[in-house]
Amino acid sequence: MNLSFSNFKSTLYKNYGENPGRMLVHTGVLGWILSSLAQISAVLVNDKLSPEQKSFLVPQEFADAAVNIISFYVITNSLKNFASKLVSTGKLTTPHIKEFLAKNNFISKNPNTKDKVGNMDFDISKVANFDEISTDYKNFKNGVDVVASTLGSILSCNIVTPILRNNFAAREQKKIIDRNGYTKKNSVERPRGITMNEFQNNVYQKYSGSMRI
């Protein structure tokens, strides 16, 4: 048991110990999954809902869950990766890291010379003598990742996801209304007409009494 727990802690540290931004993204996705499962389960066990209502609500909840989870992961993870790339390429840095880059000639004092810093293929963590700034670099990068992940989650949960969910719900509602309207229209029976003999008999019964002498 202790060995299993130790392996679990080692796995957590290996994957998230130096990447808290990734942890925020993955725990956020896990939270959305658990929340969606709870919502779907609540619909399924609700005795006040008819089978017809459940047959509509359950797919709707699954669709909402997919929108929530996908939009959260894509937006939050993309923003985190973008911010992380800014740090690794040196476009976003600290004075200490910038001083290190200048000392190692990654930043040129000549304005006509193109710097290596800022290029998409440049990675500060792979340069020589990186150990001099490794602690500062990792702390700064982790902080940027956390901020970017937080901003991404706010953007996703409060702006993008509600818009996508509302648009999806509006389309689904329109489909249901059109489908129900079509069904009702086709379920109405056409009024049956009467024959000429029936018409003549009805007229005769209605007016024959007043025509007697």
Secondary structure, 3 states (H helix, E strand, C coil): CHHHHHHHHHHHHHHHHCCHHHHHHHHHHHHHHHHHHHHHHHHHHCCCCCHHHHHHHHHHHHHHHHHHHHHHHHHHHHHHHHHHHHHHHCCCCCHHHHHHHHHCCCCCCCCCCCCCCCCCCCCHHHCCCHHHCHHHHHHHHHHHHHHHHHHHHHHHHHHHHHHHHHHHHHHHHHHHHHHHHHHHHHHCCCCCCCCHHHHHHHHHHHHCHHHCC
